[in-house]
């Protein structure tokens, strides 16, 4: 009932609807205003594809995605995997969920709905040696995701194959 009384508008950058009283900038959602101008961001809490606090859908424009990707503190190996996957499947189909900011050799990737997560890590200096953990939405709501499978010593081709099947993408 309370949400029905709040003003909702569409962000000029990412086109997501958001609550106008949450953003510090007119015409930009809290996420875009944070990325573009350093304004205070919302501590997002997603449920059913929307943040309960600011109503942002998690969408990002190509411009915002490029800014986010350039600001990642990751190894060249991880950045090249992200670049390869996003170039092949699209920046709006492969999204970064980086719960491991301090780990330069690991990254989380998800799809548009942010329901499925894949955690990728490099596990050695070899070019084709990756770790992959796949997670589904939580069944008990204690955690956002529930682990389902882990794979060690994958080649890039094997990593891509398992990742796109899990995230329900096609090339």
Phi, psi and omega in degrees: 000316181299319181296331181292338181271349183277146177283132178240136175221174182257136180290134179294336183268306186258352180069010176281145170288151177202160176284125184295331182283352181269327184275145178276352181236139176291138175076003175231137177291166181301324181295309181294321179293329176291310183295316185279324188231002177075016177291166179296133179262163174280144171275085190304142177224096187277139173212127181055041175080006179222148174287130180291336184273319185239353177075008178294141183273353184090001181286151177222147175283164176301322180298313179295319179299318178298320177296314180299316182296320180291335181270002179289136178262072185233161178294160177300327181295315179293316179298324179290326176295313180299313180299315179301310183293317181289328176292318183285320187250351177100141181291340178270353178257334176243106182252147180269129173237094188263088175275000185236056184308319186277350180266105182289346184253017181217150179206151174251137178234146179219177178254182187310316185281349182059030179270332184242139182235142173232127179255122181245138177218145171273135186244001175199181178279351179293148181294322183247068181212090186238153173252142179222128173241131181252139182225143176253171175301148180295142178267340183245004177063009176284325177237160179291321182233157176239125179299141177235324182208151175229144180225137180243156174055044178274146170281168178298322178295316178295319178301310180300314182300312181291322181295311184291329176293317181294316182277000178060046178251159173228156179261000000 
